[in-house]
Amino acid sequence: PYTEEPRCVTIPKGAEPLGISIVGGENGGIFVSKVTGGSIAQQHHLEFGDQLLEFNGINLRNATEQQARLIIGQQCDTITILAQYNPHMYQLGNHSRS
């Protein structure tokens, strides 16, 4: 299966929403299920199928969807995300929720 090397994405955020929807994979992991057009997430090349490995240094590899939402929802000026394009893992999961 095709995956890319993990990449570090740094986003100056402020009060603007990030512009992604996430979903927990069936076998673990947090995945981007939707990116809003024109959002800061899209401008920084986050995309559908990206697995969020870390968010501001917090390991999300074994996080639940609920835990990830709490972490991602925190207010901060700059976000650093370690992401890996991993769509085959996402497709194995439950992607009916947004």
URJO-V553799 format. One line per field, one symbol per residue. ss: DSSP state (a for helix, b for strand, c for the rest). phi: phi as a letter, one per 30 degrees, with the letter a starting at -180 (. if undefined). psi: psi as a letter, one per 40 degrees, with the letter a starting at -180 (. if undefined). A space follows every 50 residues. Layout:
ss = ???
phi = ???
psi = ???
This chain:
ss = ccccccbbbbbbcccccccbbbbbcccccbbbbbbccccaaaaccccccb bbbbbccbbcccccaaaaaaaacccccbbbbbbbbcaaaaaacccccc
phi = .dbcdebcccbdciddddjbcbbddecjjcbdcabdeidddddcidbejd cddbbhicdcecddeddddddddddadbccbcbbdbddddddddcdcb
psi = ihiiiiihhhhhcaehidfiiiihidfiihiheihhheiddddefiiheh hhdihfehhedeiiddddddddeihidhhhhhihhfddddddahfei.
